[in-house]
């Protein structure tokens, strides 16, 4: 599929992310979104990232913009550096998708681009090169990972995880060094697994069953208190408890929000609805995607946080903790929710902490390599035709009680369970979310749903 652009950035096959295409988007971004005090550029560990980053840097320099090259670092670390410098940023990453794809994430000096920024960038495409004389200055920042580690170690303190034995599944995540350094800085005994020089796509929202089984083996074999990981560009967390069971990202968000003293929580409709029972002053549900979460956070103001079903956590206020203040960072962060849960569980176990959450179980999974040309008409038919929904649900042994069209098709069943169908907005995937009162019911609904959708889309 051709490269696709939206508020989550530009994504496409590496072969189609040509120098001309990347340069066109960078020129359009700089024209539509003033870069403030320059442009910070970082990237993940994909083989193609270096080549694309060089094009980003050269294009910006030729447009007369000062560029700070930050190398390989997590997306939230790049956003943290740029925000502190009142500068814009571009992260070269394809996030959790395979290595044959890559992309660009855009940040203004205020944070992630908005829907209005997206429209302005699209309008500015096709601009001729500026060829400024002199060109911008090329600077270097090599301490981005250390600065991001210090952000948390300085607040939580060197003894925060003393006595804990925690695993790190490093794979090819650009934040693997930050994970190791932060846990050690907080006093944990750290055991590393799966370090890879070959890029491995890890989706924390839909963990591959083989990966989940391997994580359980590592946790149980090494008698760990927990294991953490993240996706390719390290803006989404993954946590396994002391039994090796993976904790859903939205549960991490619920716990972190409460531990930080948030009053308002913003989260997409796909997130666990147990958050509604936790006593927050307000819970706002949005469409799926951090731009929608950020927009609602900005409108709400105050002691507000946001998170997504993938666990990416956005801090919208300066949060006071016993160790100090964690400054606001309204972009997806993988590290903060992990640390909030690990430190909150220090007097017991992660599973005990999670077990005290409202009894609602959510699951997420996806069908890959599903072109929008197939998934779009399928979903549109279900949305507009009640008879088509009846027939589809009958195949699952289910009946509809209500629907929600906030994002995709979210069906509440007569049993009270939920089946949510939605094409991915930035990859050739079709996602399913299920929710039920227990894990067995959520899994059964997911398995049946995936089978039915696969049959419908590949017939």
C-alpha positions, -999 to 999 in steps of 0.1 A, spaced: 0 0 0 11 36 -7 26 56 22 -1 69 44 -1 102 64 -21 112 94 -17 126 129 2 94 139 27 103 112 38 90 78 39 52 73 48 31 43 70 5 27 107 13 29 109 10 -9 83 37 -12 97 61 13 120 77 -13 143 106 -7 120 128 -27 89 118 -8 105 122 26 120 156 17 86 167 5 70 159 38 98 176 58 95 208 37 57 207 42 60 201 79 85 230 84 63 253 64 31 244 81 44 241 116 70 266 127 99 247 143 107 271 171 143 268 181 152 242 155 145 205 147 155 175 168 158 143 148 159 107 163 152 72 151 146 36 160 169 6 152 154 -5 118 180 -9 90 164 18 69 162 44 97 197 58 92 191 65 55 158 82 61 171 102 90 199 116 68 173 128 43 153 145 71 184 162 84 197 173 50 163 187 39 158 207 71 193 221 69 187 232 33 156 249 45 177 270 69 166 252 100 191 243 127 191 205 133 201 186 164 208 150 155 199 128 185 207 93 172 188 62 184 165 69 213 129 63 224 102 85 209 92 100 243 128 107 250 131 127 217 98 145 226 112 153 261 144 168 247 126 188 220 100 201 244 127 213 268 145 231 240 113 247 226 120 229 193 102 207 168 111 170 163 109 142 138 112 106 149 121 81 121 102 50 131 76 25 119 67 18 156 56 -19 160 52 -28 123 77 -50 104 111 -38 92 101 -36 56 81 -5 66 91 27 83 78 62 88 80 96 104 64 110 136 61 148 138 62 170 168 58 208 170 75 227 199 41 222 218 40 184 212 25 159 188 9 174 156 -29 179 157 -55 172 131 -53 209 121 -15 205 117 -21 174 96 -43 193 72 -18 222 70 10 197 62 -10 181 34 -18 215 19 19 224 19 31 193 1 48 200 -33 68 230 -21 100 238 -40 132 234 -20 142 267 -2 180 263 -7 187 287 21 222 303 22 236 298 46 219 265 55 210 256 91 236 245 116 240 208 124 243 201 161 245 168 180 229 155 212 243 123 225 228 123 260 191 118 252 189 83 266 207 93 298 185 124 302 154 103 299 167 78 324 176 106 348 141 120 345 128 90 364 157 78 386 160 113 401 124 112 411 118 76 422 152 73 439 179 47 439 161 23 463 127 24 447 130 -12 434 156 -25 458 151 -63 463 131 -68 431 143 -91 404 130 -78 371 135 -91 335 139 -70 304 129 -84 270 152 -61 250 147 -75 214 153 -46 190 135 -19 210 153 14 208 145 19 245 163 -13 257 192 6 271 169 30 289 150 1 304 182 -15 317 197 17 330 165 29 347 158 -4 365 194 -7 377 194 30 388 163 22 409 181 -6 426 165 -36 409 184 -68 400 180 -70 362 181 -100 339 181 -93 302 165 -115 275 163 -116 238 187 -88 228 186 -88 190 206 -70 163 178 -80 138 147 -59 140 118 -77 156 83 -61 154 66 -63 188 31 -51 192 24 -46 229 -14 -44 223 -15 -78 205 15 -98 217 23 -127 195 13 -160 213 48 -174 209 64 -143 224 39 -145 253 48 -181 260 85 -173 259 80 -145 283 62 -168 307 91 -193 305 117 -166 312 97 -152 342 90 -186 358 125 -200 350 143 -171 365 118 -165 394 113 -129 384 90 -104 402 81 -90 368 93 -85 332 91 -54 311 95 -46 274 83 -21 248 77 -18 211 102 -7 184 102 30 191 95 26 228 63 46 233 42 16 244 49 -5 275 47 -43 281 46 -58 316 44 -94 327 36 -102 363 54 -127 385 35 -156 369 45 -146 334 10 -133 326 10 -101 305 -9 -72 320 -30 -53 295 -18 -18 287 -51 -1 297 -48 -18 331 -14 -2 335 -29 31 326 -57 28 352 -33 20 380 -7 47 370 -35 73 367 -46 66 403 -11 64 417 -3 98 402 -33 114 417 -51 122 384 -86 136 386 -95 134 350 -87 104 327 -89 105 289 -88 72 271 -102 58 238 -134 37 237 -113 6 231 -98 8 266 -110 -13 296 -143 2 309 -133 -8 344 -118 27 346 -154 41 350 -156 23 383 -124 37 399 -138 69 413 -121 95 391 -138 128 389 -142 125 352 -135 98 325 -136 110 289 -137 84 261 -124 93 226 -117 79 192 -86 57 190 -53 75 186 -31 98 207 -42 130 188 -78 125 200 -66 118 235 -44 149 236 -71 171 222 -95 160 250 -68 164 276 -61 199 265 -98 208 266 -102 192 301 -71 207 317 -62 203 354 -49 171 369 -55 151 336 -38 121 322 -44 100 291 -36 65 280 -44 41 252 -52 4 251 -16 -2 240 -5 13 273 11 45 259 7 70 288 4 108 285 10 130 316 -9 163 314 2 179 346 32 182 369 26 152 392 40 153 428 54 120 441 71 112 474 104 115 456 98 147 437 78 161 408 74 144 374 69 172 349 41 169 323 49 151 291 18 149 269 30 123 245 29 85 246 55 73 272 63 36 279 84 41 310 62 60 334 33 35 336 57 6 341 75 24 370 42 35 386 29 -1 386 62 -17 397 67 7 426 30 5 436 34 -33 438 67 -32 458 50 -43 490 34 -73 474 31 -87 439 21 -73 405 -7 -99 402 -21 -88 436 -21 -52 425 -38 -60 392 -63 -83 410 -76 -53 429 -87 -36 397 -124 -37 387 -133 -72 373 -134 -63 336 -112 -82 311 -102 -68 277 -83 -84 249 -69 -70 216 -57 -88 185 -54 -82 148 -54 -98 114 -24 -87 94 -19 -79 57 -56 -69 53 -59 -41 28 -82 -12 35 -99 -19 2 -112 -51 17 -117 -42 53 -134 -9 46 -164 -22 27 -168 -51 51 -171 -28 81 -193 -3 63 -218 -30 55 -220 -41 91 -224 -5 102 -252 4 78 -271 -29 77 -286 -43 109 -295 -75 91 -258 -80 82 -248 -75 119 -275 -100 130 -261 -126 106 -225 -119 116 -232 -122 153 -254 -153 149 -223 -170 136 -207 -162 169 -237 -173 189 -243 -137 200 -270 -110 198 -267 -72 197 -279 -50 225 -264 -16 214 -238 -1 190 -212 27 194 -197 43 162 -172 66 180 -144 47 162 -152 17 141 -180 -6 152 -183 -13 189 -211 -37 197 -224 -43 232 -239 -78 233 -270 -90 253 -246 -108 276 -229 -74 285 -197 -84 266 -183 -61 240 -170 -68 205 -152 -39 188 -141 -41 151 -118 -15 136 -94 -12 107 -60 1 117 -54 37 108 -17 33 99 -11 -3 89 -27 -30 67 -43 -46 97 -78 -52 110 -81 -50 148 -105 -66 172 -111 -57 208 -132 -78 232 -144 -71 268 -161 -94 292 -164 -101 330 -138 -129 329 -108 -139 308 -123 -171 294 -153 -153 280 -132 -125 265 -108 -151 249 -137 -171 235 -153 -140 219 -119 -130 205 -112 -164 189 -147 -166 174 -145 -130 162 -111 -133 146 -122 -165 128 -154 -149 115 -137 -117 103 -109 -137 87 -134 -158 68 -153 -127 57 -122 -108 45 -105 -136 28 -134 -154 12 
